[in-house]
Amino acid sequence: MSDVVIRVPAEVRDQLAAVAEARGTSLRALMQEIAAQTPTPEQIQERAERTCALLAERFGHYVTDEESAETRRKMREATAAHRAALAEAESPR
């Protein structure tokens, strides 16, 4: 196994360490878990293709490029709204 040094602000390091401690695991194991759960762009594309094939095969619904683009747009908007709400909740009043 090789080691990698990742430089992050102290606040990020402390948060990751707190999460690892709360889970009863090491920082190394936490980072491995995060990496394993975070798909690459290629993996995301493969999943999308499998999902489209499943929808077509089982339900006879063929997802168009326009539907895909609209869904991606809605997901980006929802993610941005969620992040904004989190930032608002965390900001001092």
All heavy atoms as an XYZ file, in Angstrom:
718
protein
N       0.848     -1.173      0.000
C       0.000      0.000      0.000
C       0.888      1.229      0.000
O       1.849      1.314      0.751
C      -0.900     -0.017      1.244
C      -1.846      1.132      1.276
S      -2.939      1.235      2.733
C      -3.450     -0.425      3.007
N       0.550      2.198     -0.843
C       1.347      3.414     -0.885
C       0.650      4.512     -0.080
O      -0.559      4.515      0.095
C       1.558      3.874     -2.321
O       0.309      4.175     -2.903
N       1.442      5.449      0.393
C       0.915      6.578      1.147
C       0.842      7.801      0.250
O       1.656      7.979     -0.657
C       1.815      6.898      2.349
C       1.676      5.868      3.459
O       0.594      5.270      3.568
O       2.641      5.674      4.201
N      -0.136      8.646      0.524
C      -0.313      9.892     -0.193
C      -0.493     10.994      0.834
O      -1.184     10.816      1.825
C      -1.566      9.833     -1.103
C      -1.830     11.167     -1.759
C      -1.412      8.747     -2.147
N       0.130     12.118      0.600
C      -0.048     13.269      1.466
C      -1.005     14.227      0.774
O      -0.792     14.605     -0.376
C       1.298     13.971      1.750
C       1.082     15.235      2.558
C       2.250     13.021      2.461
N      -2.074     14.583      1.484
C      -3.052     15.525      0.954
C      -3.086     16.713      1.901
O      -3.344     16.566      3.090
C      -4.454     14.885      0.851
C      -4.406     13.671     -0.068
C      -5.467     15.911      0.360
C      -5.685     12.880     -0.112
N      -2.826     17.876      1.358
C      -2.820     19.083      2.186
C      -4.210     19.715      2.157
O      -4.741     20.018      1.093
C      -1.785     20.064      1.682
C      -0.375     19.516      1.818
C       0.646     20.616      1.575
N       1.978     20.073      1.562
C       2.689     19.784      2.649
N       2.190     19.971      3.839
N       3.908     19.294      2.548
N      -4.762     19.885      3.355
C      -6.060     20.531      3.512
C      -5.957     21.512      4.672
O      -5.072     21.386      5.520
C      -7.189     19.511      3.784
C      -7.380     18.569      2.609
C      -6.920     18.726      5.047
N      -6.865     22.476      4.723
C      -6.854     23.384      5.865
C      -7.065     22.610      7.172
O      -7.683     21.537      7.191
C      -8.034     24.327      5.596
C      -8.260     24.245      4.121
C      -7.881     22.848      3.729
N      -6.560     23.175      8.259
C      -6.659     22.517      9.564
C      -8.106     22.200      9.925
O      -8.387     21.149     10.516
C      -6.016     23.393     10.641
N      -9.035     23.091      9.541
C     -10.449     22.857      9.869
C     -10.973     21.591      9.189
O     -11.746     20.837      9.768
C     -11.324     24.038      9.437
C     -10.909     25.389      9.975
C      -9.809     26.040      9.144
O      -9.858     26.046      7.890
O      -8.862     26.553      9.768
N     -10.544     21.384      7.957
C     -10.974     20.192      7.216
C     -10.375     18.951      7.860
O     -11.067     17.953      8.089
C     -10.578     20.285      5.727
C     -10.863     18.988      4.992
C     -11.290     21.455      5.064
N      -9.084     19.002      8.177
C      -8.429     17.874      8.848
C      -9.129     17.542     10.155
O      -9.421     16.392     10.442
C      -6.975     18.214      9.112
C      -6.207     17.091      9.828
C      -5.031     17.579     10.632
N      -5.459     18.569     11.619
C      -4.765     19.660     11.937
N      -3.625     19.936     11.332
N      -5.203     20.489     12.854
N      -9.449     18.573     10.940
C     -10.095     18.348     12.229
C     -11.488     17.758     12.062
O     -11.900     16.883     12.822
C     -10.173     19.660     13.015
C      -8.804     20.181     13.419
O      -7.808     19.416     13.336
O      -8.727     21.365     13.807
N     -12.216     18.234     11.044
C     -13.553     17.690     10.802
C     -13.469     16.221     10.394
O     -14.232     15.387     10.887
C     -14.271     18.494      9.718
C     -15.675     17.966      9.452
C     -16.430     18.773      8.428
O     -15.944     19.792      7.942
N     -17.621     18.340      8.101
N     -12.547     15.900      9.487
C     -12.384     14.507      9.069
C     -11.981     13.629     10.250
O     -12.489     12.508     10.408
C     -11.361     14.404      7.943
C     -11.801     14.968      6.602
C     -10.615     15.054      5.646
C     -12.924     14.138      6.008
N     -11.093     14.130     11.086
C     -10.665     13.361     12.262
C     -11.836     13.137     13.208
O     -11.987     12.039     13.774
C      -9.524     14.080     12.972
N     -12.683     14.152     13.380
C     -13.848     14.008     14.259
C     -14.837     12.986     13.701
O     -15.398     12.179     14.446
C     -14.524     15.367     14.448
N     -15.035     13.011     12.386
C     -15.927     12.033     11.749
C     -15.370     10.626     11.931
O     -16.099      9.700     12.296
C     -16.137     12.358     10.254
C     -16.862     11.224      9.538
C     -16.899     13.671     10.092
N     -14.075     10.462     11.690
C     -13.448      9.147     11.853
C     -13.595      8.658     13.289
O     -13.959      7.495     13.531
C     -11.975      9.209     11.452
N     -13.336      9.531     14.239
C     -13.444      9.141     15.646
C     -14.875      8.745     16.000
O     -15.102      7.739     16.671
C     -12.978     10.281     16.544
C     -13.010      9.918     18.022
C     -12.495     11.022     18.914
O     -11.847     11.967     18.421
O     -12.755     10.936     20.128
N     -15.842      9.533     15.520
C     -17.248      9.228     15.806
C     -17.661      7.877     15.225
O     -18.509      7.186     15.783
C     -18.138     10.338     15.256
N     -17.051      7.501     14.124
C     -17.360      6.211     13.491
C     -16.519      5.071     14.043
O     -16.677      3.920     13.640
C     -17.140      6.304     11.975
C     -18.121      7.215     11.289
C     -17.907      7.185      9.802
N     -18.787      8.111      9.115
C     -18.872      8.225      7.811
N     -18.124      7.461      7.034
N     -19.692      9.089      7.271
N     -15.595      5.422     14.915
C     -14.737      4.392     15.493
C     -13.754      3.820     14.496
O     -13.443      2.631     14.538
N     -13.263      4.668     13.618
C     -12.342      4.200     12.585
C     -11.164      5.165     12.495
O     -11.131      6.197     13.150
C     -13.085      4.080     11.226
O     -12.252      3.411     10.295
C     -13.495      5.416     10.676
N     -10.227      4.826     11.660
C      -9.062      5.687     11.475
C      -9.321      6.678     10.345
O     -10.231      6.494      9.523
C      -7.836      4.841     11.114
O      -8.009      4.264      9.829
N      -8.521      7.714     10.310
C      -8.617      8.695      9.236
C      -8.326      8.024      7.889
O      -8.991      8.290      6.890
C      -7.652      9.849      9.503
C      -7.771     11.080      8.628
C      -9.194     11.617      8.594
C      -6.829     12.153      9.106
N      -7.351      7.129      7.871
C      -7.027      6.390      6.643
C      -8.236      5.586      6.158
O      -8.598      5.638      4.980
C      -5.847      5.447      6.887
C      -5.493      4.591      5.664
C      -4.448      3.543      6.019
N      -3.207      4.143      6.450
C      -2.149      4.328      5.657
N      -2.204      3.933      4.404
N      -1.054      4.871      6.112
N      -8.882      4.873      7.070
C     -10.046      4.064      6.694
C     -11.194      4.949      6.224
O     -11.914      4.597      5.276
C     -10.490      3.194      7.861
N     -11.383      6.104      6.871
C     -12.430      7.034      6.453
C     -12.171      7.510      5.031
O     -13.082      7.549      4.205
C     -12.517      8.225      7.408
C     -13.517      9.307      7.010
C     -14.953      8.788      7.050
C     -13.359     10.527      7.915
N     -10.937      7.886      4.731
C     -10.611      8.358      3.392
C     -10.800      7.249      2.358
O     -11.270      7.504      1.241
C      -9.185      8.908      3.348
C      -8.963     10.122      4.239
S     -10.153     11.447      3.989
C      -9.833     11.888      2.301
N     -10.475      6.016      2.705
C     -10.693      4.899      1.795
C     -12.188      4.709      1.535
O     -12.610      4.463      0.400
C     -10.087      3.614      2.357
C      -8.580      3.603      2.319
C      -7.978      2.404      3.026
O      -8.520      1.914      4.022
N      -6.858      1.938      2.525
N     -12.992      4.857      2.596
C     -14.442      4.727      2.451
C     -15.001      5.825      1.546
O     -15.808      5.555      0.654
C     -15.102      4.811      3.829
C     -16.611      4.709      3.805
C     -17.214      4.865      5.190
O     -16.564      4.569      6.194
O     -18.374      5.322      5.236
N     -14.551      7.058      1.760
C     -15.018      8.167      0.929
C     -14.639      7.935     -0.536
O     -15.460      8.123     -1.442
C     -14.449      9.506      1.447
C     -15.096      9.865      2.795
C     -14.661     10.622      0.425
C     -14.434     11.028      3.516
N     -13.419      7.508     -0.767
C     -12.973      7.250     -2.143
C     -13.787      6.126     -2.788
O     -14.172      6.223     -3.959
C     -11.487      6.910     -2.157
N     -14.072      5.097     -2.020
C     -14.829      3.960     -2.560
C     -16.270      4.346     -2.886
O     -16.871      3.788     -3.795
C     -14.806      2.805     -1.566
N     -16.815      5.309     -2.157
C     -18.203      5.703     -2.354
C     -18.371      6.838     -3.362
O     -19.495      7.214     -3.684
C     -18.820      6.137     -1.019
C     -18.987      5.011     -0.044
C     -19.537      5.494      1.297
O     -19.711      6.674      1.524
N     -19.790      4.556      2.178
N     -17.281      7.392     -3.852
C     -17.353      8.519     -4.775
C     -17.047      8.034     -6.191
O     -15.901      7.720     -6.501
C     -16.347      9.616     -4.357
O     -16.581      9.954     -2.985
C     -16.502     10.848     -5.226
N     -18.074      7.967     -7.035
C     -17.841      7.440     -8.379
C     -17.074      8.416     -9.274
O     -17.180      9.634     -9.126
C     -19.254      7.213     -8.923
C     -20.112      8.158     -8.153
C     -19.469      8.311     -6.804
N     -16.318      7.860    -10.191
C     -15.616      8.651    -11.196
C     -16.628      9.074    -12.271
O     -17.719      8.489    -12.373
C     -14.511      7.825    -11.868
O     -15.129      6.747    -12.591
C     -13.511      7.279    -10.859
N     -16.287     10.050    -13.099
C     -17.200     10.424    -14.193
C     -17.526      9.228    -15.102
O     -18.675      9.090    -15.545
C     -16.427     11.504    -14.954
C     -15.559     12.131    -13.906
C     -15.151     10.983    -13.010
N     -16.565      8.363    -15.329
C     -16.814      7.190    -16.166
C     -17.812      6.249    -15.500
O     -18.694      5.691    -16.159
C     -15.501      6.442    -16.448
C     -14.533      7.213    -17.318
C     -13.722      8.259    -16.560
O     -13.687      8.235    -15.301
O     -13.139      9.135    -17.222
N     -17.688      6.059    -14.181
C     -18.626      5.202    -13.465
C     -20.033      5.797    -13.472
O     -21.020      5.070    -13.618
C     -18.154      4.976    -12.031
C     -16.915      4.109    -11.939
C     -16.296      4.132    -10.549
O     -16.286      5.153     -9.868
N     -15.760      2.981    -10.139
N     -20.127      7.113    -13.348
C     -21.429      7.773    -13.401
C     -22.064      7.557    -14.770
O     -23.256      7.238    -14.870
C     -21.284      9.282    -13.083
C     -20.894      9.468    -11.615
C     -22.580     10.037    -13.420
C     -20.488     10.889    -11.254
N     -21.281      7.694    -15.830
C     -21.790      7.482    -17.187
C     -22.262      6.044    -17.375
O     -23.324      5.798    -17.940
C     -20.721      7.837    -18.228
C     -21.182      7.683    -19.658
C     -22.323      8.602    -20.023
O     -22.375      9.739    -19.570
N     -23.242      8.121    -20.839
N     -21.485      5.095    -16.873
C     -21.877      3.680    -16.980
C     -23.190      3.423    -16.259
O     -24.069      2.712    -16.774
C     -20.779      2.788    -16.411
C     -19.531      2.719    -17.255
C     -18.382      2.001    -16.546
O     -18.595      1.394    -15.476
O     -17.257      2.072    -17.068
N     -23.349      3.993    -15.072
C     -24.593      3.821    -14.317
C     -25.767      4.425    -15.066
O     -26.854      3.845    -15.109
C     -24.477      4.466    -12.936
C     -23.569      3.728    -12.004
C     -23.457      4.443    -10.677
N     -22.462      3.813     -9.823
C     -22.106      4.256     -8.641
N     -22.667      5.343     -8.144
N     -21.199      3.617     -7.930
N     -25.551      5.588    -15.649
C     -26.621      6.243    -16.409
C     -27.033      5.375    -17.595
O     -28.230      5.205    -17.864
C     -26.168      7.626    -16.875
N     -26.061      4.816    -18.283
C     -26.364      3.958    -19.429
C     -27.119      2.708    -18.999
O     -28.071      2.288    -19.662
C     -25.079      3.600    -20.167
C     -24.473      4.787    -20.899
C     -23.072      4.532    -21.426
O     -22.546      3.403    -21.278
O     -22.489      5.488    -21.982
N     -26.703      2.111    -17.879
C     -27.411      0.923    -17.368
C     -28.835      1.281    -16.955
O     -29.774      0.507    -17.197
C     -26.653      0.301    -16.192
C     -25.401     -0.454    -16.599
C     -24.875     -1.369    -15.500
N     -24.792     -0.759    -14.189
C     -23.714     -0.147    -13.675
N     -22.618     -0.070    -14.400
N     -23.725      0.359    -12.469
N     -29.009      2.446    -16.351
C     -30.345      2.874    -15.937
C     -31.239      3.089    -17.146
O     -32.399      2.650    -17.160
C     -30.262      4.163    -15.096
O     -29.479      3.906    -13.927
C     -31.640      4.658    -14.685
N     -30.714      3.742    -18.177
C     -31.491      3.952    -19.405
C     -31.880      2.623    -20.036
O     -33.016      2.449    -20.482
C     -30.707      4.817    -20.395
S     -30.596      6.549    -19.908
N     -30.949      1.685    -20.058
C     -31.234      0.368    -20.635
C     -32.312     -0.348    -19.822
O     -33.216     -0.980    -20.389
C     -29.958     -0.469    -20.691
N     -32.250     -0.240    -18.507
C     -33.243     -0.874    -17.642
C     -34.623     -0.255    -17.865
O     -35.625     -0.986    -17.978
C     -32.844     -0.729    -16.173
C     -33.836     -1.298    -15.176
C     -33.722     -2.816    -15.139
C     -33.618     -0.713    -13.807
N     -34.693      1.059    -17.935
C     -35.976      1.723    -18.178
C     -36.568      1.296    -19.514
O     -37.782      1.076    -19.625
C     -35.804      3.241    -18.138
C     -35.544      3.848    -16.763
C     -35.160      5.317    -16.899
C     -36.751      3.684    -15.861
N     -35.728      1.178    -20.519
C     -36.210      0.764    -21.840
C     -36.677     -0.687    -21.821
O     -37.759     -1.003    -22.327
C     -35.097      0.953    -22.876
N     -35.880     -1.542    -21.212
C     -36.188     -2.978    -21.200
C     -37.425     -3.304    -20.372
O     -38.298     -4.043    -20.813
C     -34.982     -3.741    -20.640
C     -35.188     -5.240    -20.530
C     -34.016     -5.923    -19.855
O     -32.860     -5.587    -20.187
O     -34.266     -6.763    -18.980
N     -37.488     -2.757    -19.175
C     -38.570     -3.146    -18.258
C     -39.842     -2.322    -18.409
O     -40.928     -2.810    -18.123
C     -38.079     -3.046    -16.821
C     -36.963     -4.027    -16.535
C     -37.080     -4.620    -15.177
N     -36.010     -5.570    -14.963
C     -35.374     -5.702    -13.835
N     -35.696     -4.963    -12.799
N     -34.426     -6.599    -13.711
N     -39.695     -1.067    -18.798
C     -40.858     -0.189    -18.818
C     -41.158      0.398    -20.195
O     -42.122      1.144    -20.354
C     -40.668      0.956    -17.807
C     -40.427      0.461    -16.415
C     -39.155      0.504    -15.864
C     -41.460     -0.074    -15.658
C     -38.921      0.043    -14.579
C     -41.235     -0.549    -14.373
C     -39.964     -0.487    -13.829
N     -40.304      0.107    -21.156
C     -40.530      0.621    -22.492
C     -40.344      2.125    -22.609
O     -40.839      2.746    -23.544
N     -39.623      2.709    -21.664
C     -39.384      4.161    -21.703
C     -37.959      4.413    -22.168
O     -37.004      3.948    -21.547
C     -39.590      4.791    -20.328
C     -39.334      6.271    -20.341
N     -40.241      7.158    -20.866
C     -38.274      7.007    -19.943
C     -39.750      8.379    -20.763
N     -38.553      8.325    -20.214
N     -37.838      5.135    -23.239
C     -36.532      5.474    -23.791
C     -36.222      6.917    -23.424
O     -36.925      7.834    -23.854
C     -36.516      5.261    -25.304
C     -36.720      3.802    -25.645
C     -37.986      3.266    -25.768
C     -35.624      2.958    -25.787
C     -38.181      1.919    -26.031
C     -35.807      1.609    -26.060
C     -37.084      1.095    -26.174
O     -37.253     -0.235    -26.431
N     -35.210      7.109    -22.593
C     -34.838      8.438    -22.114
C     -34.158      9.210    -23.239
O     -33.178      8.738    -23.816
C     -33.901      8.338    -20.885
C     -33.508      9.715    -20.397
C     -34.565      7.539    -19.775
N     -34.689     10.386    -23.523
C     -34.106     11.209    -24.581
C     -32.951     12.036    -24.017
O     -32.831     12.217    -22.800
C     -35.159     12.169    -25.176
O     -35.546     13.104    -24.162
C     -36.380     11.405    -25.692
N     -32.148     12.554    -24.920
C     -31.061     13.455    -24.500
C     -31.624     14.684    -23.801
O     -31.047     15.184    -22.843
C     -30.215     13.873    -25.700
C     -29.387     12.728    -26.268
O     -29.192     11.713    -25.553
O     -28.937     12.843    -27.423
N     -32.780     15.163    -24.280
C     -33.405     16.331    -23.666
C     -33.848     16.028    -22.239
O     -33.684     16.857    -21.342
C     -34.597     16.816    -24.503
C     -34.205     17.400    -25.852
C     -33.913     16.326    -26.905
O     -34.304     15.150    -26.735
O     -33.256     16.664    -27.905
N     -34.426     14.856    -22.018
C     -34.829     14.460    -20.667
C     -33.618     14.359    -19.747
O     -33.662     14.799    -18.595
C     -35.574     13.117    -20.685
C     -36.963     13.183    -21.253
C     -37.589     11.807    -21.388
O     -36.899     10.861    -21.823
O     -38.780     11.690    -21.052
N     -32.560     13.781    -20.251
C     -31.335     13.659    -19.461
C     -30.787     15.032    -19.095
O     -30.409     15.277    -17.944
C     -30.266     12.868    -20.215
O     -30.645     11.526    -20.333
N     -30.751     15.930    -20.065
C     -30.233     17.277    -19.818
C     -31.105     18.012    -18.805
O     -30.595     18.693    -17.910
C     -30.155     18.057    -21.134
N     -32.408     17.880    -18.921
C     -33.328     18.536    -17.992
C     -33.168     17.971    -16.572
O     -33.159     18.726    -15.596
C     -34.772     18.377    -18.467
C     -35.806     19.007    -17.561
C     -35.724     20.519    -17.471
O     -34.996     21.150    -18.265
O     -36.396     21.076    -16.588
N     -33.001     16.679    -16.465
C     -32.799     16.064    -15.149
C     -31.490     16.534    -14.539
O     -31.439     16.865    -13.346
C     -32.826     14.525    -15.261
O     -34.110     14.131    -15.768
C     -32.593     13.870    -13.919
N     -30.425     16.593    -15.326
C     -29.142     17.101    -14.816
C     -29.262     18.540    -14.350
O     -28.742     18.917    -13.301
C     -28.049     16.962    -15.879
C     -27.518     15.548    -16.032
C     -26.252     15.504    -16.878
N     -26.448     16.040    -18.221
C     -26.938     15.347    -19.245
N     -27.275     14.097    -19.087
N     -27.060     15.917    -20.436
N     -29.982     19.371    -15.119
C     -30.187     20.766    -14.738
C     -30.922     20.868    -13.407
O     -30.528     21.611    -12.514
C     -30.977     21.513    -15.820
C     -31.146     23.008    -15.543
C     -32.123     23.655    -16.504
N     -33.476     23.153    -16.384
C     -34.321     23.450    -15.389
N     -33.942     24.237    -14.416
N     -35.543     22.956    -15.381
N     -31.994     20.081    -13.252
C     -32.755     20.090    -12.011
C     -31.904     19.616    -10.830
O     -32.010     20.161     -9.724
C     -34.000     19.219    -12.144
C     -35.074     19.832    -13.020
C     -36.273     18.911    -13.131
C     -37.353     19.513    -13.996
N     -38.509     18.601    -14.141
N     -31.072     18.624    -11.066
C     -30.201     18.123     -9.991
C     -29.180     19.180     -9.595
O     -28.902     19.365     -8.407
C     -29.500     16.834    -10.423
C     -30.431     15.655    -10.567
S     -31.239     15.209     -9.027
C     -29.855     14.657     -8.072
N     -28.604     19.884    -10.572
C     -27.661     20.967    -10.252
C     -28.341     22.055     -9.440
O     -27.787     22.559     -8.468
C     -27.048     21.546    -11.528
C     -25.956     20.689    -12.133
C     -25.195     21.432    -13.226
N     -26.051     21.915    -14.298
C     -26.407     21.215    -15.379
N     -25.949     19.994    -15.540
N     -27.175     21.733    -16.307
N     -29.560     22.422     -9.829
C     -30.304     23.454     -9.102
C     -30.610     22.993     -7.677
O     -30.479     23.772     -6.726
C     -31.603     23.791     -9.827
C     -31.407     24.589    -11.088
C     -32.712     24.846    -11.828
O     -33.795     24.423    -11.335
O     -32.661     25.482    -12.896
N     -31.035     21.752     -7.528
C     -31.362     21.235     -6.196
C     -30.111     21.180     -5.322
O     -30.163     21.521     -4.126
C     -31.993     19.848     -6.306
N     -28.989     20.775     -5.894
C     -27.738     20.727     -5.144
C     -27.312     22.120     -4.716
O     -26.914     22.326     -3.564
C     -26.631     20.061     -5.991
O     -27.041     18.725     -6.312
C     -25.313     20.016     -5.253
N     -27.412     23.084     -5.615
C     -27.045     24.459     -5.289
C     -27.944     25.014     -4.190
O     -27.471     25.681     -3.259
C     -27.120     25.339     -6.532
N     -29.239     24.743     -4.271
C     -30.167     25.213     -3.247
C     -29.872     24.570     -1.898
O     -29.912     25.234     -0.854
C     -31.609     24.919     -3.669
N     -29.547     23.292     -1.920
C     -29.214     22.586     -0.683
C     -27.948     23.167     -0.053
O     -27.907     23.421      1.150
C     -29.038     21.095     -0.968
C     -28.640     20.295      0.220
N     -29.489     20.052      1.266
C     -27.472     19.696      0.533
C     -28.861     19.335      2.178
N     -27.639     19.103      1.754
N     -26.931     23.382     -0.865
C     -25.684     23.963     -0.347
C     -25.909     25.366      0.198
O     -25.351     25.736      1.221
C     -24.611     23.972     -1.435
C     -24.088     22.599     -1.741
C     -23.010     22.623     -2.789
N     -22.477     21.289     -2.981
C     -21.901     20.883     -4.087
N     -21.729     21.716     -5.095
N     -21.454     19.650     -4.187
N     -26.732     26.150     -0.486
C     -27.038     27.497     -0.009
C     -27.771     27.448      1.324
O     -27.472     28.233      2.233
C     -27.869     28.254     -1.048
N     -28.699     26.524      1.462
C     -29.419     26.384      2.725
C     -28.482     25.966      3.851
O     -28.598     26.457      4.979
C     -30.567     25.377      2.567
N     -27.554     25.054      3.550
C     -26.588     24.637      4.564
C     -25.693     25.808      4.974
O     -25.427     26.018      6.165
C     -25.721     23.489      4.044
C     -26.373     22.132      3.924
C     -25.402     21.140      3.291
C     -26.834     21.632      5.273
N     -25.238     26.567      3.993
C     -24.384     27.713      4.281
C     -25.133     28.741      5.111
O     -24.573     29.322      6.061
C     -23.887     28.342      2.990
N     -26.384     28.958      4.796
C     -27.214     29.910      5.556
C     -27.401     29.422      6.987
O     -27.306     30.204      7.933
C     -28.587     30.070      4.872
C     -29.559     30.937      5.630
C     -29.145     32.391      5.679
O     -28.422     32.848      4.787
O     -29.585     33.080      6.617
N     -27.622     28.133      7.157
C     -27.820     27.580      8.495
C     -26.545     27.654      9.330
O     -26.600     27.801     10.555
C     -28.294     26.134      8.397
N     -25.397     27.571      8.679
C     -24.123     27.589      9.390
C     -23.605     28.999      9.649
O     -22.746     29.190     10.488
C     -23.068     26.808      8.599
C     -23.339     25.327      8.549
C     -22.347     24.577      7.686
O     -21.489     25.225      7.032
O     -22.421     23.343      7.634
N     -24.135     29.993      8.935
C     -23.612     31.351      9.090
C     -24.078     31.952     10.417
O     -25.204     31.738     10.843
C     -24.035     32.233      7.924
O     -25.436     32.451      7.971
N     -23.172     32.707     11.059
C     -23.558     33.331     12.326
C     -24.593     34.421     12.083
O     -24.580     35.101     11.065
C     -22.246     33.941     12.839
C     -21.352     34.015     11.662
C     -21.827     32.990     10.666
N     -25.483     34.547     12.997
C     -26.572     35.530     12.828
C     -26.322     36.747     13.656
O     -25.834     36.882     14.621
C     -27.884     34.894     13.217
C     -28.065     33.674     12.313
C     -29.452     33.288     12.146
N     -29.443     32.202     11.198
C     -30.376     31.987     10.361
N     -31.402     32.759     10.323
N     -30.343     31.001      9.537
